Amino acid sequence: MAYQVLARKYRPQRFADVAGQDHVTVTLMNALTQGRIAHGYIFSGHRGIGKTTIARILAMALNCRNAIGSAVRPTAEPCEVCESCTEIRAGNAVDVIEIDAATNRGIDEIRELRDAARYRPARDKYKIYILDEAHQITDAAFNALLKTLEEPPDHIVFMMATTQPEDIPQTVRSRCQHFSFHAVKLVDILGELRGIAEREGVDADESALSLLAEAGDGSMRDALSIMDQAIASAPVEDGRPRLDAGQIRQLMGTVPNAVFERILEAVDGNRSAEVITVANQLLDAGNSPAQLARQFVRYLRNAVIAKIAGIGVDGAGADGVAGELLQISADEQRRAGRSAALFSEEELTRFLQVMLRTFDELGYRQEQRFHFELGLLKLVHLRRLLPIEEVLSQFPVGGGSRPGPGVATARTVSTASAPSRSPVSGAATARVLETSATVASARPAFSPFEKDQSRNRFDEKAVAAAPIAIVPVAAPVVPIAAAMSVPAAEARPAPVATRAEMVLTDDSIGDVVVKRIEAAAERPETAGSASSSDMQPTSLHSGEELQRVAVDALLVAKNQATPADALADAEWTVTENEIRVQTELSKTMLPMVINAEAEKLVKSALRDAGAGALKLVLLPGVKSADSAKKPRAAKSGSVQAKALEHPIVQRAQTLFNAEVRNVIDLRDND
């Protein structure tokens, strides 16, 4: 008799022999015992896990000539001795028709099948059609089969095996019983391989069998095919083939996972040269970069799972759910645990992401070797990066000391409600102090990539002591209520030359919300200007007084903060007949920023101030970029002066070197 490959020779002939599909076999045996036979079945799942095999066993059980419960057939299993069972097992039964749907997929073939299905079986109880790769059948052919599936003759049973059940129309699936097969577990494959090796007279150590089971990747047929090939190439000792792991790896073109463990150890030690050396040895040995990347991805996945599942370096904790997630041998579980112990879960996840991207790129990139080496170097570079949290933790939150000129920081502060001098009805008003700091770009005082001739990781203590300059894009929100709690009687510090905008929210002076503080570079030459301007007397129709009246009127109104800012930054000049306002806006932007409603509010405020006879003239014009804006002094009794008297505002000025430029009064004006 001609040689049969292991996958055919040891194909299961009974439901009990099928490994890893108990949920299917138990259901079918119960259905056979109860006589609940469906007219259509769909068996779907991974390749090589027993779909067609179970279809044949079910066909044998349906057409078995011995009744269930008899001496020859005590259970629903086929007897395997009657003529029907032997013919179906040999594949020459008249009433069991196996059709390769990949080649017989057209509507004409299905019409012939439908016409033949009307006739009763020649000898057996059922006429059974087994359609392998059923998803290959065209939609038109499936439509031709719908009526037969919906109202079939009582002697017809359809069995469809497929790896892509989603390609079968829903109208067909709804007319059949669908069984989803599971991938065979590693322990089940390992047990089958161990038994077959004993029956075949093959000497195989446990590591070799584990490697074959892992290579099967959940498919029993794949594992048996690789084992068949390994036995053919194995050396013979005392008339018995001997399998070892090294020979199997060489046959499959893979490398031991110890190589990837060594690469991760070099990554942990920040040794780029060693990583490139190992990669060079693997590639010079003839290994494909794509195959190496694929195997490394699988190893990193196992390391990530080992980290999540808490598997130790000695393999402790690899039972239960962890064992289900890691379908690898005990030795490989311990290896994955050792690699996982070197890194955090976040680092391993980033490594896996980088290698997955590298594996994808190798499929369509030229010079695959270079891309593979670049992917490995990226893993080393990732270990040299500092988390942003660690960098920000080097700076004080507030209170003690401020960073010097060489270290610029940005913080966004959320203040608690300040004590008010009058009760506020209703819900408490939310108060948020947001700062957006503008810092000069500075070169970092350290770099993990510079002056790194030894390729060792930089000293974290030295990094912590080194000054760092940060240029933020958006300032985070950090509560500093405790840092800004100061006594109410604290003396008001002298204002400094930076810009700020503040908003009053309640009737009380103390309840304030700082809308935005933009901290700029210090301008010491303007310090103290606000306090000196407080002493300068102004007439009723002076430009400064009219400017204050107009800006206050806009700030009180809704949605007029932008025109108020523009008029606050303008230069006001009062002549005999007109009020000339020289803005910084262009001719195009002037009517858009200071709209008709804002202009109407300004004129009304000027009229109430006794300047209604003067004509308001708004002039466009852009000042030079280097001209610094002069800070305006807070008038006695104004909302700006009241805001500056609050201890929280004073504390904010101290922390951020800020100057209050504009104050918006949001109190209800009934």
ZADREN-523395 format. One record per residue (C-alpha): residue number from 0; residue in one letter; chain; x, y, z. Coordinates in Angstrom, 2 decimals. Layout:
BEGIN
NUM  A  A  X  Y  Z
...
END
This chain:
BEGIN
0  M  A  0.00  0.00  0.00
1  A  A  1.25  3.48  -0.83
2  Y  A  2.53  5.64  2.00
3  Q  A  -0.05  7.83  3.70
4  V  A  0.96  11.10  5.31
5  L  A  0.35  11.41  9.03
6  A  A  -2.52  13.86  8.59
7  R  A  -4.48  11.25  6.60
8  K  A  -3.26  8.18  8.40
9  Y  A  -4.30  9.44  11.81
10  R  A  -7.46  11.27  10.76
11  P  A  -10.10  10.71  13.49
12  Q  A  -12.85  8.19  12.71
13  R  A  -14.94  8.80  15.82
14  F  A  -16.24  11.89  17.57
15  A  A  -14.17  11.04  20.64
16  D  A  -10.95  11.11  18.60
17  V  A  -11.38  14.73  17.52
18  A  A  -9.19  16.98  19.69
19  G  A  -10.28  20.36  20.93
20  Q  A  -13.85  20.43  19.52
21  D  A  -15.87  19.01  22.39
22  H  A  -18.54  21.70  22.07
23  V  A  -19.30  20.43  18.55
24  T  A  -18.97  16.68  19.07
25  V  A  -21.12  16.61  22.22
26  T  A  -23.90  18.59  20.52
27  L  A  -23.93  16.37  17.45
28  M  A  -23.94  13.14  19.50
29  N  A  -26.87  14.43  21.57
30  A  A  -28.73  15.36  18.39
31  L  A  -28.14  11.86  16.99
32  T  A  -29.35  10.23  20.20
33  Q  A  -32.50  12.38  20.31
34  G  A  -33.17  12.09  16.58
35  R  A  -33.00  15.87  16.08
36  I  A  -31.27  15.81  12.70
37  A  A  -31.06  19.12  10.85
38  H  A  -31.14  19.32  7.07
39  G  A  -28.23  21.81  6.89
40  Y  A  -25.01  22.32  8.82
41  I  A  -22.26  24.92  8.51
42  F  A  -18.87  24.07  10.03
43  S  A  -16.57  27.11  10.18
44  G  A  -13.20  27.82  11.71
45  H  A  -9.42  27.78  11.32
46  R  A  -7.78  25.53  8.74
47  G  A  -6.88  21.99  9.72
48  I  A  -8.95  21.74  12.90
49  G  A  -11.42  19.01  11.88
50  K  A  -14.31  20.59  9.97
51  T  A  -14.37  18.13  7.07
52  T  A  -13.41  15.27  9.39
53  I  A  -16.42  15.85  11.63
54  A  A  -18.63  16.16  8.54
55  R  A  -17.51  12.68  7.47
56  I  A  -17.97  11.22  10.94
57  L  A  -21.46  12.73  11.09
58  A  A  -22.23  11.21  7.69
59  M  A  -21.06  7.80  8.96
60  A  A  -23.21  8.17  12.09
61  L  A  -26.29  9.14  10.05
62  N  A  -26.00  6.26  7.58
63  C  A  -24.69  3.64  10.00
64  R  A  -26.79  0.47  9.61
65  N  A  -26.62  -0.41  13.29
66  A  A  -29.12  1.32  15.56
67  I  A  -27.97  3.46  18.45
68  G  A  -28.05  1.43  21.66
69  S  A  -27.37  -1.91  20.02
70  A  A  -24.56  -4.19  21.07
71  V  A  -22.41  -3.17  18.11
72  R  A  -23.26  0.53  18.51
73  P  A  -24.01  1.39  22.13
74  T  A  -23.58  5.16  21.64
75  A  A  -24.15  7.64  18.84
76  E  A  -20.65  6.96  17.53
77  P  A  -20.56  5.13  14.16
78  C  A  -19.91  1.41  14.42
79  E  A  -17.08  1.55  11.84
80  V  A  -17.73  -2.05  10.80
81  C  A  -20.86  -1.92  8.69
82  E  A  -20.71  -1.53  4.94
83  S  A  -21.88  2.08  4.99
84  C  A  -19.25  3.14  7.53
85  T  A  -16.42  1.44  5.67
86  E  A  -17.46  2.93  2.31
87  I  A  -17.77  6.45  3.72
88  R  A  -14.39  6.09  5.43
89  A  A  -12.85  4.98  2.15
90  G  A  -14.54  7.84  0.31
91  N  A  -16.46  5.76  -2.24
92  A  A  -19.98  5.82  -0.79
93  V  A  -22.69  6.39  -3.37
94  D  A  -24.99  8.45  -1.17
95  V  A  -22.31  10.67  0.41
96  I  A  -21.13  13.18  -2.19
97  E  A  -18.16  15.41  -1.40
98  I  A  -17.94  18.48  -3.62
99  D  A  -15.03  20.87  -3.86
100  A  A  -16.90  24.14  -3.90
101  A  A  -13.80  26.03  -4.99
102  T  A  -14.02  24.44  -8.45
103  N  A  -17.73  23.64  -8.56
104  R  A  -18.91  27.09  -7.59
105  G  A  -21.10  28.14  -10.48
106  I  A  -24.83  28.19  -10.83
107  D  A  -24.81  25.32  -13.33
108  E  A  -23.14  22.94  -10.89
109  I  A  -25.55  23.91  -8.11
110  R  A  -28.51  23.38  -10.42
111  E  A  -27.28  19.85  -11.14
112  L  A  -26.90  19.26  -7.41
113  R  A  -30.42  20.56  -6.79
114  D  A  -31.90  18.34  -9.46
115  A  A  -30.06  15.26  -8.17
116  A  A  -31.20  15.97  -4.61
117  R  A  -34.79  15.22  -5.54
118  Y  A  -34.02  11.53  -5.92
119  R  A  -33.89  9.29  -2.92
120  P  A  -30.60  7.68  -1.80
121  A  A  -29.58  4.51  -3.59
122  R  A  -29.07  2.44  -0.44
123  D  A  -28.49  4.43  2.74
124  K  A  -30.92  6.39  4.85
125  Y  A  -29.70  9.87  3.88
126  K  A  -28.23  11.43  0.79
127  I  A  -25.52  13.70  2.17
128  Y  A  -23.75  16.53  0.35
129  I  A  -20.47  17.77  1.87
130  L  A  -19.46  21.13  0.34
131  D  A  -15.85  21.95  1.20
132  E  A  -14.74  25.61  1.02
133  A  A  -18.37  26.59  0.69
134  H  A  -17.62  30.31  0.79
135  Q  A  -16.27  30.02  -2.78
136  I  A  -19.76  29.41  -4.16
137  T  A  -21.13  32.41  -6.03
138  D  A  -24.10  34.39  -4.80
139  A  A  -26.18  33.32  -7.80
140  A  A  -25.43  29.67  -7.03
141  F  A  -26.40  30.15  -3.40
142  N  A  -29.66  31.76  -4.48
143  A  A  -30.40  28.73  -6.63
144  L  A  -29.93  26.54  -3.56
145  L  A  -32.12  28.60  -1.22
146  K  A  -35.41  26.88  -1.95
147  T  A  -33.91  23.43  -1.49
148  L  A  -32.32  24.50  1.82
149  E  A  -35.58  25.99  3.06
150  E  A  -37.84  23.04  2.17
151  P  A  -35.55  20.08  1.51
152  P  A  -36.68  16.48  1.04
153  D  A  -36.54  14.46  4.23
154  H  A  -33.66  12.36  2.90
155  I  A  -31.26  15.27  2.18
156  V  A  -28.59  16.66  4.52
157  F  A  -26.25  19.48  3.48
158  M  A  -22.91  20.00  5.29
159  M  A  -20.84  23.05  4.38
160  A  A  -17.28  23.50  5.62
161  T  A  -15.70  26.94  5.34
162  T  A  -12.94  29.10  6.75
163  Q  A  -14.85  32.33  5.95
164  P  A  -18.45  32.00  7.13
165  E  A  -19.04  35.73  6.69
166  D  A  -18.85  35.21  2.90
167  I  A  -21.83  32.87  2.98
168  P  A  -25.08  34.85  2.48
169  Q  A  -27.13  35.42  5.58
170  T  A  -30.13  33.85  3.89
171  V  A  -28.20  30.57  3.68
172  R  A  -26.78  30.78  7.19
173  S  A  -30.22  31.34  8.68
174  R  A  -31.42  28.06  7.17
175  C  A  -28.58  25.97  8.64
176  Q  A  -27.15  25.13  12.04
177  H  A  -23.84  26.92  12.41
178  F  A  -21.00  25.36  14.40
179  S  A  -17.93  27.54  15.00
180  F  A  -14.81  25.44  15.56
181  H  A  -12.05  26.50  17.94
182  A  A  -8.34  26.57  17.28
183  V  A  -6.79  23.47  18.84
184  K  A  -4.95  24.23  22.07
185  L  A  -1.24  23.65  22.38
186  V  A  -1.64  20.94  25.00
187  D  A  -4.08  19.02  22.78
188  I  A  -1.75  19.19  19.78
189  L  A  1.19  18.20  21.97
190  G  A  -0.69  15.18  23.28
191  E  A  -1.59  14.03  19.78
192  L  A  1.98  14.44  18.54
193  R  A  3.34  12.53  21.50
194  G  A  0.99  9.60  20.84
195  I  A  1.73  9.55  17.10
196  A  A  5.49  9.61  17.75
197  E  A  5.15  6.52  19.94
198  R  A  3.06  4.67  17.35
199  E  A  5.44  5.61  14.55
200  G  A  8.52  4.60  16.51
201  V  A  10.08  8.06  16.53
202  D  A  12.31  9.29  19.33
203  A  A  11.44  12.92  20.01
204  D  A  12.32  15.02  23.02
205  E  A  9.76  17.30  24.61
206  S  A  11.31  20.50  23.23
207  A  A  11.06  19.17  19.66
208  L  A  7.42  18.21  20.07
209  S  A  6.66  21.59  21.66
210  L  A  8.27  23.33  18.72
211  L  A  6.16  21.30  16.29
212  A  A  3.00  22.09  18.27
213  E  A  3.80  25.81  18.29
214  A  A  4.50  25.73  14.56
215  G  A  1.02  24.30  14.03
216  D  A  -0.44  27.61  15.30
217  G  A  -3.70  25.99  16.42
218  S  A  -3.99  23.69  13.38
219  M  A  -3.62  19.96  13.96
220  R  A  -3.09  19.27  10.26
221  D  A  -0.28  21.86  10.02
222  A  A  1.48  20.34  13.01
223  L  A  1.21  16.83  11.55
224  S  A  2.48  18.00  8.15
225  I  A  5.54  19.62  9.73
226  M  A  6.11  16.52  11.85
227  D  A  5.93  14.34  8.74
228  Q  A  8.58  16.49  7.09
229  A  A  10.74  16.53  10.21
230  I  A  10.69  12.72  10.48
231  A  A  11.78  12.43  6.85
232  S  A  14.79  14.70  7.49
233  A  A  15.68  13.36  10.95
234  P  A  18.83  11.29  11.55
235  V  A  18.29  7.61  12.27
236  E  A  19.73  6.10  15.44
237  D  A  19.35  2.36  16.01
238  G  A  16.74  2.20  13.30
239  R  A  14.57  4.91  14.85
240  P  A  14.33  8.52  13.60
241  R  A  15.27  11.06  16.23
242  L  A  13.80  14.55  16.36
243  D  A  15.54  17.44  18.08
244  A  A  14.67  21.12  18.30
245  G  A  17.72  22.36  16.38
246  Q  A  16.97  20.18  13.39
247  I  A  13.33  21.31  13.35
248  R  A  14.28  25.00  13.51
249  Q  A  16.67  24.54  10.63
250  L  A  13.96  22.77  8.68
251  M  A  11.38  25.54  9.28
252  G  A  13.87  28.37  8.75
253  T  A  13.35  29.87  12.20
254  V  A  15.79  30.91  14.90
255  P  A  15.63  30.04  18.60
256  N  A  13.82  32.53  20.80
257  A  A  16.97  32.78  22.89
258  V  A  18.24  35.14  20.17
259  F  A  15.36  37.53  20.74
260  E  A  15.82  37.27  24.48
261  R  A  19.43  38.36  23.95
262  I  A  18.30  41.29  21.77
263  L  A  15.92  42.51  24.48
264  E  A  18.67  42.21  27.09
265  A  A  20.89  44.39  24.89
266  V  A  18.03  46.87  24.47
267  D  A  17.65  47.00  28.25
268  G  A  21.39  47.63  28.59
269  N  A  21.28  50.36  25.91
270  R  A  23.86  48.50  23.82
271  S  A  23.17  49.41  20.21
272  A  A  26.33  47.73  18.93
273  E  A  25.30  44.36  20.35
274  V  A  21.82  44.63  18.83
275  I  A  23.25  45.34  15.38
276  T  A  25.82  42.54  15.79
277  V  A  23.13  39.96  16.58
278  A  A  21.01  41.16  13.67
279  N  A  24.01  40.93  11.35
280  Q  A  24.69  37.34  12.41
281  L  A  21.07  36.35  11.80
282  L  A  20.91  37.98  8.37
283  D  A  24.30  36.67  7.26
284  A  A  23.11  33.17  8.14
285  G  A  20.47  33.50  5.40
286  N  A  17.44  34.32  7.52
287  S  A  14.82  36.49  5.89
288  P  A  14.28  39.92  7.51
289  A  A  10.52  39.49  7.17
290  Q  A  10.63  36.08  8.85
291  L  A  12.82  37.43  11.67
292  A  A  10.49  40.41  12.18
293  R  A  7.46  38.11  12.22
294  Q  A  9.06  35.81  14.79
295  F  A  10.20  38.77  16.91
296  V  A  6.66  40.17  16.85
297  R  A  5.33  36.88  18.20
298  Y  A  7.99  36.84  20.90
299  L  A  7.19  40.42  21.94
300  R  A  3.51  39.53  22.07
301  N  A  4.31  36.66  24.43
302  A  A  6.40  39.02  26.57
303  V  A  3.53  41.52  26.76
304  I  A  1.08  38.79  27.80
305  A  A  3.58  37.47  30.34
306  K  A  3.87  40.98  31.80
307  I  A  0.11  41.44  31.97
308  A  A  -0.50  37.98  33.41
309  G  A  2.27  38.42  35.99
310  I  A  4.34  35.42  34.93
311  G  A  7.61  35.35  36.85
312  V  A  11.11  34.66  35.61
313  D  A  10.78  31.08  36.84
314  G  A  7.46  30.56  35.04
315  A  A  5.40  30.98  38.20
316  G  A  1.81  32.01  37.52
317  A  A  1.70  30.44  34.04
318  D  A  -1.30  28.28  34.87
319  G  A  -4.96  29.16  34.52
320  V  A  -5.82  32.14  32.33
321  A  A  -2.15  32.96  31.71
322  G  A  -1.61  29.50  30.26
323  E  A  -4.61  29.98  27.97
324  L  A  -3.23  33.28  26.71
325  L  A  0.28  31.91  26.20
326  Q  A  -0.01  28.84  23.99
327  I  A  3.71  28.02  24.27
328  S  A  5.80  25.47  26.09
329  A  A  6.87  25.81  29.71
330  D  A  10.44  26.72  28.70
331  E  A  9.19  29.48  26.42
332  Q  A  6.87  30.76  29.15
333  R  A  9.83  31.15  31.49
334  R  A  11.80  32.86  28.73
335  A  A  8.95  35.30  28.08
336  G  A  8.74  35.96  31.82
337  R  A  12.45  36.83  31.97
338  S  A  12.15  39.28  29.08
339  A  A  8.99  40.83  30.52
340  A  A  10.74  41.47  33.84
341  L  A  13.21  43.83  32.12
342  F  A  10.61  46.35  30.95
343  S  A  7.36  47.97  31.91
344  E  A  4.09  47.14  30.24
345  E  A  4.13  50.47  28.38
346  E  A  7.63  49.87  27.03
347  L  A  6.80  46.38  25.81
348  T  A  3.68  47.73  24.12
349  R  A  5.73  50.39  22.34
350  F  A  8.27  47.76  21.28
351  L  A  5.52  45.59  19.83
352  Q  A  4.04  48.55  17.98
353  V  A  7.41  49.46  16.44
354  M  A  8.11  45.90  15.31
355  L  A  4.61  45.48  13.89
356  R  A  5.14  48.63  11.82
357  T  A  8.55  47.34  10.75
358  F  A  7.04  43.99  9.73
359  D  A  4.41  45.78  7.64
360  E  A  7.02  47.95  5.94
361  L  A  9.19  44.99  5.01
362  G  A  6.48  43.75  2.68
363  Y  A  6.82  46.65  0.23
364  R  A  10.13  48.36  1.05
365  Q  A  13.43  48.02  -0.75
366  E  A  16.54  47.11  1.25
367  Q  A  14.68  45.02  3.80
368  R  A  17.86  44.50  5.82
369  F  A  18.22  48.20  6.53
370  H  A  14.61  48.59  7.62
371  F  A  14.89  45.60  9.93
372  E  A  18.05  47.01  11.53
373  L  A  16.41  50.41  11.84
374  G  A  13.44  48.83  13.63
375  L  A  15.77  47.20  16.16
376  L  A  17.62  50.48  16.75
377  K  A  14.32  52.21  17.45
378  L  A  13.84  49.87  20.40
379  V  A  17.14  51.07  21.87
380  H  A  16.20  54.71  21.29
381  L  A  12.88  54.25  23.06
382  R  A  14.75  53.26  26.22
383  R  A  16.64  56.56  26.18
384  L  A  13.56  58.74  26.27
385  L  A  12.34  60.26  29.50
386  P  A  8.61  60.32  30.26
387  I  A  7.20  63.85  30.28
388  E  A  5.88  63.20  33.79
389  E  A  9.42  62.57  35.02
390  V  A  10.66  65.79  33.43
391  L  A  7.85  67.91  34.85
392  S  A  8.32  66.41  38.30
393  Q  A  11.72  68.14  38.52
394  F  A  10.07  71.57  38.89
395  P  A  8.47  72.99  42.04
396  V  A  4.72  73.46  41.93
397  G  A  4.93  76.80  43.69
398  G  A  5.59  78.53  46.94
399  G  A  9.29  78.03  47.74
400  S  A  11.28  79.34  44.84
401  R  A  10.73  80.30  41.23
402  P  A  12.76  78.86  38.38
403  G  A  15.54  81.12  37.26
404  P  A  15.92  82.66  33.80
405  G  A  17.60  79.50  32.47
406  V  A  14.64  77.27  33.39
407  A  A  11.30  78.38  32.02
408  T  A  8.17  76.56  33.08
409  A  A  4.50  76.77  32.24
410  R  A  1.67  75.77  34.53
411  T  A  -2.06  76.19  34.33
412  V  A  -3.58  76.76  37.71
413  S  A  -7.04  76.05  39.05
414  T  A  -7.81  78.07  42.16
415  A  A  -10.32  77.27  44.86
416  S  A  -13.05  79.72  45.68
417  A  A  -11.64  82.69  47.53
418  P  A  -13.47  83.96  50.64
419  S  A  -15.91  86.63  49.60
420  R  A  -17.01  89.58  51.67
421  S  A  -20.67  89.14  50.73
422  P  A  -22.74  85.96  50.42
423  V  A  -23.48  84.59  46.95
424  S  A  -26.86  82.96  46.30
425  G  A  -27.29  79.84  44.18
426  A  A  -24.61  77.37  43.15
427  A  A  -20.99  78.25  43.75
428  T  A  -19.31  79.93  40.81
429  A  A  -16.54  77.94  39.15
430  R  A  -13.29  79.77  39.16
431  V  A  -10.43  78.72  36.93
432  L  A  -7.09  80.36  36.54
433  E  A  -5.56  79.32  33.27
434  T  A  -2.10  80.36  32.31
435  S  A  -0.53  80.12  28.91
436  A  A  3.15  80.82  29.21
437  T  A  5.25  82.04  26.31
438  V  A  8.82  80.97  26.87
439  A  A  11.91  81.59  24.86
440  S  A  13.18  78.50  23.08
441  A  A  16.28  77.16  24.78
442  R  A  18.50  74.22  24.04
443  P  A  18.15  71.42  26.60
444  A  A  20.98  71.23  29.04
445  F  A  21.29  67.48  28.43
446  S  A  20.65  65.03  25.61
447  P  A  20.67  61.25  25.90
448  F  A  21.94  61.04  22.33
449  E  A  24.94  63.40  22.63
450  K  A  28.34  62.47  23.99
451  D  A  27.17  58.88  24.43
452  Q  A  30.28  57.10  23.25
453  S  A  29.96  54.34  25.83
454  R  A  26.34  53.65  24.75
455  N  A  25.32  53.37  28.38
456  R  A  22.15  54.83  29.75
457  F  A  22.55  58.29  31.13
458  D  A  22.65  58.88  34.86
459  E  A  19.14  59.72  36.04
460  K  A  20.47  61.56  39.12
461  A  A  22.58  63.80  36.93
462  V  A  19.58  64.46  34.70
463  A  A  17.46  65.39  37.70
464  A  A  20.03  67.96  38.80
465  A  A  20.48  69.48  35.34
466  P  A  18.38  72.51  34.32
467  I  A  15.82  71.83  31.62
468  A  A  14.10  74.32  29.36
469  I  A  10.58  73.52  28.20
470  V  A  8.62  75.21  25.43
471  P  A  4.99  74.18  26.02
472  V  A  2.35  74.07  23.32
473  A  A  -0.61  73.93  25.66
474  A  A  -0.33  74.33  29.38
475  P  A  -1.80  71.52  31.49
476  V  A  -4.26  72.16  34.31
477  V  A  -2.65  71.76  37.73
478  P  A  -4.49  72.66  40.95
479  I  A  -2.45  74.97  43.17
480  A  A  -5.06  76.05  45.65
481  A  A  -2.76  75.10  48.50
482  A  A  0.23  76.81  46.92
483  M  A  -1.69  80.06  46.47
484  S  A  -3.25  80.22  49.92
485  V  A  -1.80  83.39  51.41
486  P  A  -2.87  85.60  54.33
487  A  A  -5.38  88.27  53.45
488  A  A  -3.22  90.95  55.03
489  E  A  -0.18  90.18  52.87
490  A  A  1.33  93.30  51.39
491  R  A  0.70  93.91  47.73
492  P  A  3.82  93.28  45.68
493  A  A  4.93  95.73  43.06
494  P  A  3.49  94.82  39.63
495  V  A  5.93  93.53  37.06
496  A  A  5.94  93.84  33.30
497  T  A  4.00  90.91  31.95
498  R  A  0.47  90.66  30.57
499  A  A  -2.69  89.27  32.08
500  E  A  -6.44  89.41  31.66
501  M  A  -8.74  89.04  34.62
502  V  A  -12.51  88.68  35.02
503  L  A  -14.65  89.62  38.05
504  T  A  -17.54  87.21  38.59
505  D  A  -19.42  88.18  41.79
506  D  A  -20.47  91.31  43.66
507  S  A  -17.62  90.72  46.06
508  I  A  -14.20  91.97  45.14
509  G  A  -12.51  88.81  46.31
510  D  A  -14.30  86.39  43.95
511  V  A  -12.32  86.62  40.73
512  V  A  -11.64  84.44  37.77
513  V  A  -8.49  84.99  35.83
514  K  A  -9.40  84.13  32.29
515  R  A  -5.90  83.96  30.91
516  I  A  -2.42  84.87  32.06
517  E  A  0.16  85.10  29.34
518  A  A  3.52  85.17  31.01
519  A  A  6.13  86.92  28.83
520  A  A  9.76  87.90  29.31
521  E  A  10.46  90.27  32.20
522  R  A  10.64  93.99  31.45
523  P  A  12.19  95.54  34.54
524  E  A  12.33  98.96  33.01
525  T  A  8.54  99.25  33.21
526  A  A  8.18  97.94  36.75
527  G  A  6.45  100.32  39.06
528  S  A  4.82  102.30  36.29
529  A  A  1.37  101.37  37.47
530  S  A  1.89  102.68  40.94
531  S  A  3.44  105.91  39.67
532  S  A  0.56  106.53  37.30
533  D  A  -1.88  106.28  40.18
534  M  A  -0.56  109.60  41.44
535  Q  A  -1.08  111.45  38.14
536  P  A  -4.29  113.54  38.13
537  T  A  -6.47  113.39  35.03
538  S  A  -9.09  115.79  33.76
539  L  A  -12.61  114.76  32.85
540  H  A  -11.94  114.84  29.13
541  S  A  -8.41  113.47  29.14
542  G  A  -7.61  110.63  26.77
543  E  A  -6.80  108.19  29.56
544  E  A  -10.08  108.88  31.38
545  L  A  -12.19  108.51  28.25
546  Q  A  -10.32  105.35  27.31
547  R  A  -11.06  103.85  30.73
548  V  A  -14.76  104.74  30.43
549  A  A  -15.02  103.17  26.96
550  V  A  -13.16  99.99  27.89
551  D  A  -15.20  99.51  31.07
552  A  A  -18.41  99.88  29.10
553  L  A  -17.36  97.19  26.65
554  L  A  -16.18  94.85  29.37
555  V  A  -19.53  95.02  31.11
556  A  A  -21.36  94.14  27.89
557  K  A  -21.53  90.59  26.62
558  N  A  -19.28  89.33  23.81
559  Q  A  -17.35  92.58  23.64
560  A  A  -14.07  91.49  25.18
561  T  A  -12.18  91.62  21.87
562  P  A  -13.16  95.25  21.05
563  A  A  -12.29  96.17  24.64
564  D  A  -8.80  94.71  24.21
565  A  A  -8.32  96.59  20.96
566  L  A  -9.36  99.95  22.49
567  A  A  -7.29  99.29  25.60
568  D  A  -4.19  98.86  23.46
569  A  A  -4.95  101.97  21.37
570  E  A  -3.64  105.53  21.87
571  W  A  -6.37  108.05  22.75
572  T  A  -5.95  111.72  21.91
573  V  A  -8.53  114.44  22.73
574  T  A  -8.70  117.59  20.60
575  E  A  -11.20  120.44  20.60
576  N  A  -13.69  118.69  18.31
577  E  A  -12.89  114.98  18.26
578  I  A  -11.50  111.99  20.07
579  R  A  -8.83  110.29  17.93
580  V  A  -8.25  106.62  18.70
581  Q  A  -5.10  105.25  17.06
582  T  A  -5.56  101.45  17.07
583  E  A  -3.11  98.70  16.19
584  L  A  -5.59  97.10  13.79
585  S  A  -5.24  97.13  10.03
586  K  A  -7.74  98.90  7.84
587  T  A  -9.40  95.56  7.04
588  M  A  -9.56  94.27  10.60
589  L  A  -10.71  97.51  12.24
590  P  A  -14.43  97.31  11.26
591  M  A  -14.44  93.57  11.98
592  V  A  -13.03  93.85  15.51
593  I  A  -14.72  97.09  16.55
594  N  A  -18.12  96.42  15.05
595  A  A  -21.15  98.67  14.95
596  E  A  -22.50  97.40  18.26
597  A  A  -19.22  98.02  20.05
598  E  A  -18.92  101.50  18.55
599  K  A  -22.48  102.28  19.67
600  L  A  -21.67  101.21  23.24
601  V  A  -18.52  103.35  23.28
602  K  A  -20.35  106.44  22.03
603  S  A  -23.08  105.94  24.61
604  A  A  -20.49  105.64  27.41
605  L  A  -18.66  108.76  26.22
606  R  A  -21.95  110.65  26.07
607  D  A  -22.72  109.70  29.68
608  A  A  -19.24  110.87  30.67
609  G  A  -19.92  114.35  29.24
610  A  A  -17.95  113.95  26.04
611  G  A  -20.91  113.50  23.72
612  A  A  -20.09  116.67  21.78
613  L  A  -16.76  115.25  20.64
614  K  A  -16.58  113.17  17.48
615  L  A  -15.14  109.65  17.85
616  V  A  -12.60  108.87  15.13
617  L  A  -11.14  105.33  14.89
618  L  A  -7.86  105.23  13.00
619  P  A  -6.25  102.05  11.63
620  G  A  -2.57  101.43  11.81
621  V  A  -0.12  98.75  12.91
622  K  A  2.63  99.57  15.32
623  S  A  6.16  98.34  14.82
624  A  A  6.83  94.81  16.02
625  D  A  9.50  95.91  18.50
626  S  A  7.36  98.50  20.24
627  A  A  6.46  97.24  23.70
628  K  A  3.00  97.90  25.07
629  K  A  3.00  100.23  27.98
630  P  A  1.17  98.98  31.03
631  R  A  -1.78  101.06  32.18
632  A  A  -2.09  102.15  35.73
633  A  A  -5.02  100.97  37.82
634  K  A  -7.26  103.89  38.72
635  S  A  -8.31  104.24  42.30
636  G  A  -11.71  102.65  42.86
637  S  A  -11.78  100.90  39.48
638  V  A  -12.45  97.19  39.05
639  Q  A  -8.83  96.73  38.05
640  A  A  -7.64  98.27  41.30
641  K  A  -10.05  96.13  43.29
642  A  A  -8.83  93.00  41.51
643  L  A  -5.21  93.87  42.23
644  E  A  -5.97  94.12  45.93
645  H  A  -7.05  90.47  46.14
646  P  A  -4.43  88.14  47.69
647  I  A  -4.91  85.39  45.07
648  V  A  -4.23  87.84  42.26
649  Q  A  -1.20  89.12  44.08
650  R  A  0.02  85.58  44.55
651  A  A  -0.45  84.87  40.83
652  Q  A  1.58  87.96  40.01
653  T  A  4.35  86.74  42.27
654  L  A  4.40  83.20  40.84
655  F  A  4.21  84.10  37.16
656  N  A  5.79  87.59  37.03
657  A  A  2.47  88.75  35.61
658  E  A  0.90  92.14  35.15
659  V  A  -2.89  92.63  35.11
660  R  A  -3.68  94.54  31.95
661  N  A  -7.41  94.11  31.44
662  V  A  -10.20  93.36  33.89
663  I  A  -13.65  92.29  32.78
664  D  A  -16.52  92.89  35.20
665  L  A  -19.03  90.04  34.81
666  R  A  -21.23  91.05  37.70
667  D  A  -24.93  91.22  36.94
668  N  A  -25.93  94.81  36.19
669  D  A  -29.64  94.83  36.87
END
